Amino acid sequence: MRRLLWTALPALVLAAAAASLTLGSADISLAQLFAVLRGVGESSTSVIILRIRLPRILLTILVGTGLATSGAVFQGSFRNPLAEPYILGVSSGAALGATIYMITGGPELLGRSGLPVAAFLGALTASGLVVAIGGGGRRSTVTLLLAGIAVGFLMSATISFLMYLNRDALERIVLWTMGSFAAASYRDVQVLLPVVAVGSALLMFFARDLNVMVLGDETAQGLGVPSGKTRLLLLACGTLITAACVAVSGIIGFVGLVIPHMLRILAGPDHRTLLPLSIFGGALFMLLADTAARTLLAPSEIPVGIITSMVGAPYFLYLLRSKRGQAYGI
């Protein structure tokens, strides 16, 4: 199964990306697509593919990669199959940081370059509250999940309050709460690429430590892995990746829950395999979700966060009722 996944997932990502380039309110044939890629296509078709759809697809792949790998690390660090940035309130914290930055005039003073920093500070605040309330995963799974849900609601309520007070920025803030790639640009890709690439590489460097930490903190300490420090480092790295993703796309939930859990079932729990596969799995899932978001009601567009939630929420309920969820005391 692992060999099949290593072959199938990259191929499916490429196929989904090619299909996404041709689908939309303006249908483009494969012949036109290949002509544009060779540099001989029509100017109008080139604009649609190279300036509108291609940066969107690249950004979609990066966000899917970042959220999926962060989710896999969160689940391994907390020894909790339901831990992921959205459920633990990290995404909502990042959105709150970005919202505060937007309504205080940050873009006019510092430009969009300060937005990822504001999102990271918000996400770090949310993750710190969850760890403090939930005991860093040392208490029961229910405590950790409830802490994340409560912090997420608190952050979302604060965003709603700020929307009420700043109605002139209502449309921009709503975009963050639903998630969208409609404003994707190459500049966003340039900002997100180094964060996701370096962050994912760092997370994979600790794959062996994650395998040991799943066995419990005492066992990890006995095998020479400082679980407390390692968990904080991984949490900070996953939070940074999540914040950067939210800064360019808004809140997109359940990617970090569905993809790592499905791949764990198919390929096993070894993080040395799980994390690299999550890169392709997250990219594929996000490509499919975004393609559906902009084609189902074309020329109108559905926020991609709605699509991922419609898939992820039922899967979350399934996990709660499954034997795996019961094994964790849920």
N, C-alpha and C positions, 0 to 999 in steps of 0.2 A: 504493500500500500504506500509506503514512504517513497519508493522509487517512482510510482505512478504519480504521486502528488508533485514530486520535484519536476516531472515532465509536463504534467497536465496544467498545473496552475500558471506557470509562466506563459504557456501557449494560450491559455484562456484569457490572460490579461492582455496579450497582444491582440487577440481576436476581438475582445471587447472594446479595446481602444480604437481599433480600425472601424468597427461598427459604429462606435459613438461619433467618429469623425464624419460619417455619412448620414447619420440620423438627426432629425430636427425639423424645425418649421420649414427649412429649405432642404429638401432631399438632394443628396449628392450621390452619384453612382460611383462604384469602385473604379471605373475607368477614369472619371474626373478626378478622383482622389489620387490615383497613381500619376496622372498627368501633372497635378499640382506638386506632388512630391518630387517629380522629375524637373520641375521648373518650367513647364510648358503649358500649364493650365490657364484658364481665363482669369482675368484680374479679379472679377467679383467673387468667383469661386475660391480663389487664393486668399482673399480677405476673410471669407467665412471660415475657411479651414485653418489658416496660419495665424490669424489675429484674434479670432473669437473662440473657435472650438479647441484648438491645440493647447493654448495656455490653460484652458479650463480642464482639459483631460489630464494634463501634467499635474495641475494643482490637486485634482481629485485623487490621483494616484498617491501623491505625497501625503494628503490628509488621511486617506485610508490606511496607508502604511504606518503613519505615526500613531493613530488611534488604536490600531490592532496590536502593534508591538507594546504600546503602553498598557493596554488591557491585559495582555499575557503576563507582563511583569508584575502588575498590580495583583493579579490572581496568584501568582507564584509567591510574591513577597508576603502576602497576607494569608497564604494557604486557604484561599477562599475562591471557589469557582464563580462566584457572582460579583466579585470586585472588578470594577472598571471605572474609568474617569467620569462617565456620565452619572452612574448610580451613586458613586462616592461624592458627588457634588463638586468635583474638580472642574468640570466643564462649566458649570454654572458660576463658579468662582472666577474663572477666566473671563467669562462674559460680563460679569459685574465689573471687573477691573477695566475691561475695554469700554464698557458703558460710561463709567466715571471719567475715563480719559476723553471720550467723545463730548460729553456734555460740559466739561470744564474747559473746553477750547484747546485741548492738547494737540489735535491735528493742525490747528492754525499756528501754534507756537513751535512745535517740534516736528510736525509732519507725521506721516503714518509710521515712521521708523520707531516712534515711542510706543505704538500700540501693542506690539508683542511684549514689551517690558511691563506695561500696565496689566496685560492679560496674565502674565506670569506671576506678578505680585498677587493678583486676585486668586489665581489657582493655588498658589502656595499658602495663602491664608486659609482657603477652604480645606486643603489637604491637612494642614496643621490642626485645624479644629477637629477634623474627622479622626486623626490619629490620637489626639488628646482625649476625646470623648470615648472613642472605641477601644482605647488601650493598645493601639498599634497592632491589632490582630491577636493580642494575647488573651483577650476576653472572648466571649462567644461570638459566633458568626452573626447572630441576630443583632447583637449590640453594635457591631461594626456597620452592618447594613443600615440599621435604623439611624445611626449617627450620620452616615452619608446622605441618607434620604432627608433627614432633618436639616442638615447644612445646605443641601441642594435647594430645599424649599425656602430656607432663609435667604439664600442668595437670589433666588428667583423673585421672592417677594420684594426684596430691596430693589431689584431691577424694575419691577412693576411700579413701585413707588416713585422711582426716578423718572420713569416714563410719564407718570401722572403730573409730575412737577415740571417736566420739560417736554411739553407737547410739540414744540417745534422740531424736536429730534426724534419724535415718535416713530416715524417710518424707518429711520436708520437703526434704531434700537430693536424694533420688531424683527428686522432682518437677522440680527444676532441671535434672537431667541428661537428662530425657526431653522436657521442654517441654510446657506445658499452659496452656490458658486457662480451666480449670475454676473458678479463684478470681477471675475478672475482675470488676472493679467500676468504677463511675464515677470513683472516686478514682484508680485506675490510669490511666484515660483522661486525667484532668486532669494527672497527672504526666508522662505520655508525650507528650501532644499538643504542648506548646510545644517540647520537645526535637526531635521529628521535624519539626515545621513549620519552625522556625528553622534547624535543621541542614540539612534538604533545600533550603531556599531559599538557604543559603550555598553548598552544593555546586553548585547550578545556576548561581549567580553566577560560578563558576569553570569553566563548561562550555567556554568558548572556550579557556581555558588548558589544559584537559585535552586538547582536540583537538590543540593544539600539542605537548604533552608526549608524546603517542603517537608523534610523529615522532622522538623521541630527545632526550636532554638537551642535546646540542650544538646541535641545530637550535632547540630551545626557547630556549636562551640567546641565540642569534643573533637571534631574533624578539622578544626583550625579556621573556621569561617566566622568572623565577627558579625553575627546576624543583625545586631542592632545598628551598627554603623553602615553595613551593607544595605539594609532595608531603607535607611534614610537617604543614602546616595541614590539608590534605584528610584525611590519615591520622588526625589528632587528632579532626576533626569526625566522620568515619565511625566511629571508635572510640567516641566519646561516644554516637552514635545507637545503635550495636550494644549498648553497655553498658546503656543505658536500656531497650532492648527485652528484653534478657536479664533485667533486674531485675524485669520484670513478667510474663514468660512462660517463663523458663528457656531452655535451649539448643535452638534450632530451626535445623537446618542446611540448607544447599544452596539456600535461597531466593535469596541473593545470587549464586549461580552460575548457576542455571537461567534465571531471568527476564531478567537483562541480556543473557545470551548469546543467548537466543531472540529477544529484541527487536532485538539488533544484527544478526541475520541478516535479520529482516523489515523493519526500518526504516533500517538502515545504522549506521555507527559514530559519526555526529555526536552528541556528548554534549548539544548543545542540544535535540535531539529525544529522545535515549535516556533522559536522566534524568527528564524529565516523564512519559514513557511507562512508565518503571519504577515510578512511583508507582501507576499503575493496574494494571500487570501484577503487581506484588508483592501488592497488595491482593486482586486476584482469585485468585491462586494460594493465598494464605493462607486466604481465605474458603472455597475449595473443600476445602482440606486439613482445616481445622477442622470443617467440616460433615461430612466423611467420618469424622473422628475420633470425633465424638459420635453418629453415626447408624448406622455399620456394625454395631456390636455393642450397640446400645441395648437396655436402659438403661445398660449398661456403657460406658465411654469409653476410647478408645485415645489415648495421649499423641500430640499432634500432631507432635512431633518424629520419631516413628516413621514417620508418613505422609510427611512431607517427605523423609526419608532414603530411603524406599523408592522415591520418584520421582527424587530427586537423585543417589543413588549410581550407578544404571545410566547416567544421563546423563553423570556424571563419567567413567565408564569409556568411554562412547562418545567423549567429547572426547579422552581419552587415545589412542584408536585412530584418530581421524579425521585428515584431512589438516591441519586447523587446528591440532591438537595437535602433529603432526609438524613443522609450520612453525615452532613455537616450541621445537623441540628436545626435545620430550617423548616 
